[in-house]
Amino acid sequence: MKAIGVRPAVTLEPELECEVALMNIRQRRTMAKKFERWAHQLWISASILERRQRPLPPRSSLKALPARKQALN
């Protein structure tokens, strides 16, 4: 019989609890490492995709002249 008012040692989100309910400690740590690696890859790929969606600043087709040549104009 369970004692009334005793809280579990660890509380996970319900969806996560369903995924890891039958896993041991080593399996949970392996899964955590994998999720950390995936999260990092997702963050980087989202940053790259975001950069590609931004419009590029307008570029002048003219080359900048050195100061000496500008003084002649």
Phi and psi restraints in degrees (value plus and minus 20) as a CYANA .aco file:
   2 LYS   PHI    -105.9   -65.9
   2 LYS   PSI     120.6   160.6
   3 ALA   PHI     -92.3   -52.3
   3 ALA   PSI     122.9   162.9
   4 ILE   PHI     -98.3   -58.3
   4 ILE   PSI     114.9   154.9
   5 GLY   PHI      65.8   105.8
   5 GLY   PSI     -18.0    22.0
   6 VAL   PHI    -105.4   -65.4
   6 VAL   PSI     107.0   147.0
   7 ARG   PHI    -111.1   -71.1
   7 ARG   PSI     127.7   167.7
   8 PRO   PHI     -85.4   -45.4
   8 PRO   PSI     134.0   174.0
   9 ALA   PHI     -86.5   -46.5
   9 ALA   PSI     -54.2   -14.2
  10 VAL   PHI    -153.8  -113.8
  10 VAL   PSI     113.6   153.6
  11 THR   PHI    -137.0   -97.0
  11 THR   PSI     102.5   142.5
  12 LEU   PHI    -131.4   -91.4
  12 LEU   PSI     141.0   181.0
  13 GLU   PHI     -82.2   -42.2
  13 GLU   PSI     125.7   165.7
  14 PRO   PHI     -75.0   -35.0
  14 PRO   PSI     -61.8   -21.8
  15 GLU   PHI     -84.8   -44.8
  15 GLU   PSI     -61.9   -21.9
  16 LEU   PHI     -87.1   -47.1
  16 LEU   PSI     -60.2   -20.2
  17 GLU   PHI     -79.2   -39.2
  17 GLU   PSI     -59.3   -19.3
  18 CYS   PHI     -83.3   -43.3
  18 CYS   PSI     -57.9   -17.9
  19 GLU   PHI     -90.8   -50.8
  19 GLU   PSI     -56.5   -16.5
  20 VAL   PHI    -128.6   -88.6
  20 VAL   PSI     -10.0    30.0
  21 ALA   PHI     -76.8   -36.8
  21 ALA   PSI     -57.4   -17.4
  22 LEU   PHI    -119.9   -79.9
  22 LEU   PSI     -11.4    28.6
  23 MET   PHI    -110.0   -70.0
  23 MET   PSI     127.6   167.6
  24 ASN   PHI    -109.6   -69.6
  24 ASN   PSI    -197.1  -157.1
  25 ILE   PHI     -81.3   -41.3
  25 ILE   PSI     -66.5   -26.5
  26 ARG   PHI     -82.6   -42.6
  26 ARG   PSI     -61.8   -21.8
  27 GLN   PHI     -85.5   -45.5
  27 GLN   PSI     -58.5   -18.5
  28 ARG   PHI     -84.7   -44.7
  28 ARG   PSI     -61.4   -21.4
  29 ARG   PHI     -87.2   -47.2
  29 ARG   PSI     -59.7   -19.7
  30 THR   PHI     -81.5   -41.5
  30 THR   PSI     -63.7   -23.7
  31 MET   PHI     -85.2   -45.2
  31 MET   PSI     -59.4   -19.4
  32 ALA   PHI     -82.2   -42.2
  32 ALA   PSI     -63.4   -23.4
  33 LYS   PHI     -81.5   -41.5
  33 LYS   PSI     -62.1   -22.1
  34 LYS   PHI     -83.3   -43.3
  34 LYS   PSI     -64.7   -24.7
  35 PHE   PHI     -85.2   -45.2
  35 PHE   PSI     -57.2   -17.2
  36 GLU   PHI     -83.5   -43.5
  36 GLU   PSI     -63.6   -23.6
  37 ARG   PHI     -83.1   -43.1
  37 ARG   PSI     -64.6   -24.6
  38 TRP   PHI     -84.3   -44.3
  38 TRP   PSI     -60.5   -20.5
  39 ALA   PHI     -82.1   -42.1
  39 ALA   PSI     -61.3   -21.3
  40 HIS   PHI     -83.2   -43.2
  40 HIS   PSI     -64.9   -24.9
  41 GLN   PHI     -83.4   -43.4
  41 GLN   PSI     -61.3   -21.3
  42 LEU   PHI     -84.0   -44.0
  42 LEU   PSI     -60.7   -20.7
  43 TRP   PHI     -82.7   -42.7
  43 TRP   PSI     -65.9   -25.9
  44 ILE   PHI     -85.9   -45.9
  44 ILE   PSI     -65.3   -25.3
  45 SER   PHI     -84.6   -44.6
  45 SER   PSI     -56.6   -16.6
  46 ALA   PHI     -85.1   -45.1
  46 ALA   PSI     -58.6   -18.6
  47 SER   PHI     -84.5   -44.5
  47 SER   PSI     -61.4   -21.4
  48 ILE   PHI     -85.4   -45.4
  48 ILE   PSI     -65.2   -25.2
  49 LEU   PHI     -83.3   -43.3
  49 LEU   PSI     -58.3   -18.3
  50 GLU   PHI     -83.9   -43.9
  50 GLU   PSI     -63.1   -23.1
  51 ARG   PHI     -82.1   -42.1
  51 ARG   PSI     -58.3   -18.3
  52 ARG   PHI     -89.2   -49.2
  52 ARG   PSI     -46.0    -6.0
  53 GLN   PHI    -100.4   -60.4
  53 GLN   PSI     -41.9    -1.9
  54 ARG   PHI     -88.9   -48.9
  54 ARG   PSI     119.0   159.0
  55 PRO   PHI     -89.8   -49.8
  55 PRO   PSI     122.8   162.8
  56 LEU   PHI     -94.0   -54.0
  56 LEU   PSI     123.6   163.6
  57 PRO   PHI     -86.1   -46.1
  57 PRO   PSI     127.8   167.8
  58 PRO   PHI     -83.4   -43.4
  58 PRO   PSI     118.5   158.5
  59 ARG   PHI    -132.9   -92.9
  59 ARG   PSI     118.7   158.7
  60 SER   PHI     -98.0   -58.0
  60 SER   PSI     120.4   160.4
  61 SER   PHI    -103.2   -63.2
  61 SER   PSI     -30.4     9.6
  62 LEU   PHI    -108.1   -68.1
  62 LEU   PSI     123.6   163.6
  63 LYS   PHI    -106.1   -66.1
  63 LYS   PSI     125.1   165.1
  64 ALA   PHI     -90.8   -50.8
  64 ALA   PSI     118.7   158.7
  65 LEU   PHI    -109.4   -69.4
  65 LEU   PSI     127.9   167.9
  66 PRO   PHI     -84.2   -44.2
  66 PRO   PSI     137.3   177.3
  67 ALA   PHI     -78.4   -38.4
  67 ALA   PSI     -56.9   -16.9
  68 ARG   PHI     -83.6   -43.6
  68 ARG   PSI     -61.9   -21.9
  69 LYS   PHI     -93.2   -53.2
  69 LYS   PSI     -52.5   -12.5
  70 GLN   PHI     -85.6   -45.6
  70 GLN   PSI     -54.1   -14.1
  71 ALA   PHI     -86.2   -46.2
  71 ALA   PSI     -46.4    -6.4
  72 LEU   PHI     -94.9   -54.9
  72 LEU   PSI     -42.4    -2.4
